Amino acid sequence: VQLAESGGGLVQPGGSLRLSCAASGFTLFTFSNYVTSWYRQAPGKERELVAAITSATGSFGYPDSVKGRFTIARDNDKNMVYLQMNSLKPEDTAVYYCKLMYRGSVYWGQGTQVTVSS
């Protein structure tokens, strides 16, 4: 399984970005089986969960720091995961990673940089 994130960049505080994660290479299980999530890692900090979503239960896992501003979504027909980020703050600056997990198999993307600065 391969994951490719896109959509990162430089944005001013209060702005919006939409991250995308394209998944490919499925053999034994289909994309719809996987728990899909977004993590982020800021310099000098640990990687943290930003949001997760399953086909069966919907989205979950938003930390208080992004709740109400970030929304995760998935399109099982296109093997895509999205993260809509609104009202961005400088503290949202980080590398954002897409992750897929199912039955002990875990896959990570290479990450996309998001920088929030004026």
C-alpha positions in Angstrom: 0.0 0.0 0.0 1.3 3.4 -0.9 0.1 6.8 0.4 0.7 10.2 -1.2 -0.3 13.4 0.6 -0.8 16.7 -1.1 -2.2 20.1 -0.5 0.2 21.5 2.1 1.7 24.9 1.8 2.0 28.3 3.3 -1.1 30.0 4.5 -1.9 33.1 6.6 -3.5 32.8 10.0 -7.2 32.4 9.6 -6.9 30.8 6.3 -7.9 27.3 5.0 -6.2 24.4 3.4 -7.4 21.0 2.2 -5.1 18.1 2.5 -5.5 15.0 0.3 -4.2 11.5 0.7 -4.2 9.2 -2.3 -4.0 5.5 -1.4 -3.0 2.7 -3.8 -1.6 -0.8 -4.1 -4.3 -2.7 -2.3 -4.2 -6.4 -2.7 -5.7 -8.5 0.1 -8.1 -5.9 1.7 -9.8 -2.9 0.1 -9.4 0.7 1.1 -12.8 0.7 2.7 -11.6 -1.8 5.4 -8.9 0.6 6.7 -9.1 3.0 9.5 -7.7 6.2 8.0 -6.3 9.1 9.9 -4.2 12.2 9.9 -1.4 12.9 12.2 0.9 15.9 12.5 4.4 16.5 13.9 5.7 19.9 14.7 9.5 20.5 15.2 10.6 19.2 18.5 7.3 17.6 19.3 5.8 14.2 19.2 3.6 13.1 16.4 -0.1 13.5 17.4 -3.4 12.3 16.1 -5.4 15.0 14.4 -8.4 13.0 13.2 -9.5 9.6 12.2 -12.4 8.0 10.2 -13.7 4.6 9.5 -16.3 3.5 6.9 -18.5 2.1 9.6 -18.4 4.6 12.4 -17.5 8.0 10.9 -15.0 10.4 12.2 -13.4 10.6 15.7 -10.2 11.4 17.5 -10.2 15.2 17.1 -8.1 16.8 19.8 -9.5 19.9 21.5 -6.9 22.0 19.7 -8.5 21.3 16.2 -12.1 20.4 17.1 -14.6 22.6 15.2 -11.9 23.7 12.8 -10.7 20.5 11.1 -12.8 17.9 9.3 -11.7 14.5 8.0 -13.5 12.8 5.2 -13.0 9.8 2.9 -14.1 8.7 -0.5 -13.9 4.9 -0.7 -14.7 4.9 -4.4 -11.6 7.0 -5.1 -9.4 5.6 -2.3 -8.9 9.1 -0.9 -8.8 10.7 2.5 -9.1 14.4 3.0 -8.5 16.9 5.8 -10.2 20.2 5.6 -8.5 22.7 7.9 -10.2 26.1 8.6 -9.3 29.0 10.8 -5.7 27.9 10.8 -3.4 29.1 13.5 0.4 29.4 13.7 0.4 26.5 16.1 -1.0 24.3 13.4 2.3 24.5 11.6 3.6 20.9 11.2 4.2 18.1 8.8 0.9 16.3 8.3 0.9 12.6 7.7 -1.8 10.2 6.4 -2.0 6.8 8.0 -3.9 3.6 7.2 -4.4 0.8 9.6 -6.2 -2.6 9.5 -5.6 -5.9 11.2 -2.1 -4.9 12.4 -0.9 -3.5 9.1 0.1 0.1 9.3 1.0 2.4 6.4 2.3 6.0 6.5 2.6 8.6 3.8 5.7 10.8 3.4 4.0 13.9 4.9 3.1 17.3 3.6 4.3 20.5 5.2 1.7 23.0 6.5 3.1 26.4 7.5 0.7 29.0 9.0 2.4 32.4 9.1 1.8 36.0 8.2 
